[in-house]
């Protein structure tokens, strides 16, 4: 528990996850994010938040487009720090 937030972390492989979560965070390079996108998106509860990082800034638009396909996600924000980028979505 930190800042009154109770969180549990697990290192289960994404393809073995059967539950859905309020928050899903994936910090992996773009090619792996895109390869696992359906499994990652399936793990988000409706109304939940997805944070993707480990994305090269030059690949942001491609990753964003890939994740906007299929299960309805709404982009909340993106942040760039140097050559790296993160994306935040809400599952609609």
C-alpha positions as CSV (number, residue, x, y, z in Angstrom):
1,X,0.0,0.0,0.0
2,X,1.4,3.4,-1.0
3,X,-0.4,6.7,-1.0
4,X,-3.5,4.9,0.2
5,X,-3.5,2.7,-3.0
6,X,-3.5,-1.0,-2.6
7,X,-1.9,-2.8,-5.5
8,X,-0.9,-6.3,-6.3
9,X,1.7,-7.0,-8.8
10,X,2.1,-10.3,-10.7
11,X,4.5,-11.7,-13.3
12,X,2.0,-14.1,-14.9
13,X,2.5,-14.3,-18.7
14,X,-0.2,-12.1,-20.3
15,X,-1.6,-15.0,-22.4
16,X,-2.3,-16.9,-19.1
17,X,-4.3,-14.0,-17.6
18,X,-8.0,-14.7,-17.4
19,X,-9.2,-11.9,-15.2
20,X,-9.8,-8.2,-16.1
21,X,-8.2,-5.3,-14.1
22,X,-8.9,-1.7,-13.4
23,X,-5.3,-0.8,-14.4
24,X,-3.0,-2.6,-16.8
25,X,0.6,-1.4,-17.3
26,X,2.9,-2.7,-20.0
27,X,6.5,-1.4,-20.3
28,X,7.8,-3.3,-23.3
29,X,9.2,-2.3,-26.7
30,X,6.7,-1.5,-29.5
31,X,7.1,-4.7,-31.5
32,X,6.2,-6.8,-28.4
33,X,3.3,-4.5,-27.4
34,X,1.9,-4.9,-30.9
35,X,2.3,-8.7,-30.9
36,X,0.5,-8.9,-27.5
37,X,-2.1,-6.2,-28.0
38,X,-5.2,-8.5,-28.0
39,X,-4.1,-10.2,-24.8
40,X,-3.2,-6.9,-23.2
41,X,-6.5,-5.3,-24.2
42,X,-8.5,-8.3,-23.0
43,X,-7.1,-7.8,-19.5
44,X,-8.6,-4.3,-19.1
45,X,-12.0,-4.0,-17.4
46,X,-14.5,-1.7,-19.1
47,X,-13.8,1.7,-17.7
48,X,-10.3,0.6,-16.8
49,X,-7.0,2.2,-17.7
50,X,-4.2,1.0,-19.9
51,X,-0.7,2.5,-19.7
52,X,1.8,1.5,-22.4
53,X,5.5,2.6,-22.2
54,X,8.8,1.5,-23.6
55,X,7.7,3.0,-26.9
56,X,10.2,5.0,-29.1
57,X,8.7,8.4,-29.7
58,X,9.0,7.9,-33.5
59,X,6.8,4.7,-33.1
60,X,4.0,6.3,-31.0
61,X,1.5,6.9,-33.8
62,X,1.9,3.4,-35.1
63,X,1.4,1.8,-31.6
64,X,-1.5,4.1,-30.9
65,X,-3.3,3.1,-34.2
66,X,-2.7,-0.6,-33.5
67,X,-4.3,-0.3,-30.0
68,X,-7.2,1.7,-31.2
69,X,-8.4,-1.2,-33.4
70,X,-10.9,-3.7,-32.1
71,X,-11.8,-3.4,-28.4
72,X,-12.9,0.2,-27.9
73,X,-10.1,2.3,-26.3
74,X,-10.1,6.0,-25.9
75,X,-6.8,7.7,-25.8
76,X,-6.4,9.9,-22.7
77,X,-2.8,11.2,-23.2
78,X,0.7,10.6,-24.3
79,X,3.9,11.7,-22.8
80,X,7.3,12.0,-24.5
81,X,10.6,12.1,-22.6
82,X,13.6,12.3,-24.9
83,X,13.4,9.4,-27.3
84,X,10.8,7.4,-25.2
85,X,7.0,7.7,-25.1
86,X,4.1,6.4,-23.1
87,X,0.4,6.2,-24.0
88,X,-2.6,6.1,-21.7
89,X,-6.0,4.8,-22.7
90,X,-9.4,4.1,-21.1
91,X,-11.4,1.1,-22.2
92,X,-14.8,2.3,-23.2
